[in-house]
Amino acid sequence: MHAAQYAEHINILQKRTLDAIQREGIDGLIIHSGQSKHQFLDDNHYPFKVNPQFKAWLPVVDNPNCWLVVNGVNKPKLIFYRPQDFWHWVPDEPSEFWAQHFDIVLLKHANAVEKHLPYDKSKYAYVGEYIEVAKALGFELVNPDRVLHYLHYQRAYKTDYELDCMRQANATAAIAHASARDAFFAHRSEFDINQAYLLGAQQGDNDVPYNNIVALNEHSAILHYMRLDTEVPKQHLSFLIDAGASYHGYAADITRTYSAEDGEFKDIIERVEALTKTCVDKLAPGVSYIDVHRTAYAGIAQILKEIEVLNMNAEDAVESGIVSTFFPHGIGHFLGLQVHDVGGHVADDRGTPFPPPQEHPFLRCTRTIEPRQVFTIEPGLYFIDSLLAELKGSEHSKYVNWNVVDRLRAYGGIRIEDNVIVHKERNENMSREAGI
């Protein structure tokens, strides 16, 4: 990690913070990393997940009860939780590349933070999840809309530091994907394939940015399948893996689909992969992300016609909406500190809503594409029993070759997902360049 990149990253966050607090007419922000949560009626904790607004500033993702005091002008103040505790891991005093950019105060007791915060909190806003903590500390302004709308909108424009973090995350995920692919072709169970992935990534279930989707055969038709069967199926037909990796709090989010044998399903995978590459090429400054989705939608319609699932032309399939049975989600989303990064459904930095079109309600981004934005591109084609049952009971049933559908049901579905940086004059496909 280049020190100059991180210094510039902090400068950009300082400028964004100053712009945001001036809109709100306040003096600064108090950003809370979060707290550990007890499980209900238990003394164990849920895995800690840090506030994204906190990890935007520094790569501390595993330490609750930390605080940042920022005003866009002065050196940010970090209140770093470091208790005396022989039950749990205690982090070292900060000394990494980022530490020099903060005035650091060590906090021994979480409930003693108030003495390190500004005395007059009326001109500061609390940014975090724990509203009751904010109120107890005397904050009147909590997660103000004007501030968050501005910061969320600006999050779409990644700094050089952030882009490097995401390249690193993709490189880690690519190694892990290769391990999982090899485990599939070795006829392992979903559970074992997931273990191979985590071993390849050298990250645990609580380190990767989301629960891995590791689906064999018909399970590939479940969009967010996370069960992980321990039994090896009688036959390995297909394998869909949607899995990422984390680096300094930034996410990779890659999906690949494999067929156990050459033949019809492998051919369909290759067609969807070609469509993914077409949609990646469609990304360009000035293009609406909605139009990229429409390219994918039309592309899936064409594939369905070519593989004889549909006996109507592609244009009519798009017009009728029948394609949504087989491609029920959006083409992708912003990617960054969060897997589904914020700011996708707004028209400006004041948070003016820009919802998806009525015919594509699950599209997670509607913005015009600009340089330094990072997107996933992930067309899919699935054979989902519940959606197929609805289609079979509709007036459009006659346009479906049900014998072909029934032949393909056992394979579940296909999704191919790449992570792409949009530059002024080119696109950088981080996933492909990482070798997966």
DAURWO-V590601 format. One record per helix or strand of 2 or more residues. SS is the DSSP state (hx for helix, st for strand). FROM is the first residue (numbers start at 0). LEN is the number of residues. Records with the same first field share a line. If there is no record, write none. Layout:
SS: FROM-LEN, FROM-LEN
This chain:
hx: 2-22, 51-4, 98-3, 109-7, 120-3, 130-7, 144-10, 159-26, 189-12, 216-5, 263-19, 288-18, 313-7, 321-4, 357-3, 384-8, 394-5, 401-10, 429-4
st: 27-5, 66-4, 76-5, 102-5, 123-4, 140-2, 212-4, 237-10, 249-10, 373-4, 379-3, 412-3, 416-6, 426-3
